[in-house]
Each structure stands twice: as C-alpha cells, then as structure tokens.
C-alpha cells in the first residue's frame, strides 16, 4: 500500500498560542534587560561609594597625621620643660596620654582605609586570589622537604 501525500500532524488552529509564546519570550527578554541594567547601575554605585569612602578616609588620615605630629612636638616640649624644671611630670604624662590616644585613632583610621581599599577592589570586580595561598603552602612544603633532605 502506497501513500502519496504530506502527513499533517501540525494543528491548524492554535488559538493564539504562538502569539502568546512570542509575547512571553519578549517579556522575559525585557525582564533580563532590566535586570542587566540594574546590575550595571548597582556596580557603578558601589564603585562610586567605595571611591568616596576611600577619599574621605585618606583626608581623615592626613588630618590625624598632622595632629600626631603636633602632639609629638608638644610631648617633646613638655619633656624638655620637665627636664629643665619648668613644669611637673603630670604635664608630661598628660601630653603622652594625648599623643597615645591620637596615635590609636590614627591606627584605627588606617585600618578603615585598608578596608576601604579592599571594598574598592571588590567593587571593581576583584576577588580573592586562592592561587597565592596554594603557592605559599606549596613553597612552604618544598622548603620543609628540602630541609628534611639536608638533615
């Protein structure tokens, strides 16, 4: 038995299913585009915030550095005045206490600056490098093996 003709297995009437699928695909494309644009805007905002934070921290460090230098000079002057008998030792202790407090604040601001630098690095797309850890452990292992061979 021979059959000459085209097999018809496609529905003739889809009741708008193809148009609905097209609209759904276009909506998904628009959603993906919106998500992409939002991610780009967020990345620019994060980089901008990190740059501003780093700039403010550096300005604060400069001001605190000047304050440390001034208090170092004041402490040296107080010590010199005490050594020459012009003042009591309490003034020396007070000047050193002030100096140490400002030095502590300066160190804390340095920590904040380093954190700001890390935030900027991460905001610009940087990540943690695990290869450096592997190289360090491999180098330490090789050094230990070389030491064992020498013994």
C-alpha positions in Angstrom: 0.0 0.0 0.0 1.4 3.3 -1.1 0.6 6.6 0.5 1.3 9.7 -1.5 0.8 12.9 0.4 2.0 15.0 3.2 1.4 13.9 6.7 -0.4 16.5 8.5 0.5 16.4 12.2 0.5 20.1 12.9 -2.5 21.7 14.4 -4.2 24.0 12.0 -5.7 26.3 14.6 -3.5 27.2 17.7 -5.9 29.7 19.2 -3.2 32.4 19.6 -0.7 30.1 21.4 2.2 31.1 19.2 1.4 34.8 19.7 1.2 34.2 23.5 4.6 32.4 23.4 6.1 35.3 21.5 4.8 37.8 24.0 6.1 35.7 26.9 9.5 35.5 25.3 9.6 39.2 24.7 8.6 39.9 28.3 11.3 37.5 29.5 13.8 39.4 27.3 12.7 42.7 28.7 13.0 41.4 32.2 16.5 40.1 31.5 17.5 43.5 30.1 16.1 45.3 33.1 18.0 43.0 35.5 21.2 43.6 33.5 20.7 47.4 33.5 20.0 47.3 37.3 23.2 45.2 37.9 25.3 47.7 35.9 23.8 50.7 37.8 24.4 48.9 41.1 28.1 48.2 40.1 28.7 51.8 39.3 27.1 52.9 42.5 29.2 50.5 44.5 32.4 51.7 42.8 31.4 55.4 43.4 30.6 54.8 47.0 33.9 52.9 47.5 35.9 55.8 45.9 34.1 58.4 48.0 34.8 56.3 51.2 38.4 55.9 50.3 38.8 59.6 49.6 37.2 60.6 52.9 39.3 58.2 54.8 42.5 59.5 53.3 41.6 63.1 54.1 40.9 62.0 57.7 44.3 60.2 57.8 46.1 63.4 56.7 44.4 65.4 59.4 45.2 62.9 62.0 48.8 62.7 60.9 49.1 66.4 61.4 47.6 66.0 64.8 50.0 63.2 65.7 53.0 65.4 64.6 51.7 68.3 66.7 51.2 66.2 69.8 54.7 64.6 69.3 56.2 68.1 69.3 54.1 69.0 72.4 55.2 65.9 74.2 58.8 66.6 73.4 58.4 70.2 74.6 56.7 69.0 77.8 59.5 66.6 78.5 62.1 69.3 77.9 60.3 71.7 80.2 60.1 69.0 82.9 63.8 68.2 82.5 64.7 71.9 83.0 62.4 72.2 86.0 59.7 74.4 84.5 56.7 72.1 84.9 55.6 69.0 86.7 55.7 65.4 85.5 51.9 65.5 85.3 52.1 67.7 82.2 54.5 65.2 80.6 52.1 62.3 81.3 49.1 64.3 80.1 50.9 65.1 76.8 51.9 61.5 76.3 48.4 60.3 77.0 47.0 62.6 74.5 49.6 61.5 71.9 48.9 57.8 72.5 45.2 58.4 72.1 45.6 60.2 68.8 48.1 57.5 67.6 45.5 54.8 68.4 42.9 56.8 66.5 45.3 57.1 63.6 45.9 53.4 63.6 42.2 52.7 63.6 41.7 55.1 60.7 44.5 53.2 58.8 42.5 50.0 59.3 39.4 51.8 57.9 41.5 52.9 54.9 42.7 49.4 54.2 39.1 48.2 54.4 38.0 50.9 52.0 40.7 49.8 49.6 39.5 46.2 49.8 35.9 47.4 49.2 37.0 49.4 46.1 38.9 46.4 44.8 35.9 44.1 45.2 33.5 46.7 43.8 35.7 47.0 40.7 35.3 43.2 40.1 38.3 41.9 42.0 38.2 38.8 44.0 40.2 36.8 46.5 43.2 35.0 45.0 43.4 31.5 46.2 46.3 30.7 43.9 48.6 32.8 46.2 47.6 30.6 49.1 48.3 27.5 47.2 51.7 28.8 46.1 52.6 29.8 49.6 51.7 26.4 51.0 53.5 24.6 48.1 56.6 26.8 48.7 56.4 26.1 52.5 56.1 22.4 51.7 59.0 22.4 49.3 61.2 24.3 51.9 60.3 21.8 54.5 61.1 18.9 52.2 64.5 20.5 51.3 65.3 20.9 55.0 64.4 17.2 55.6 66.7 16.1 52.8 69.6 18.1 54.2 69.3 16.5 57.6 
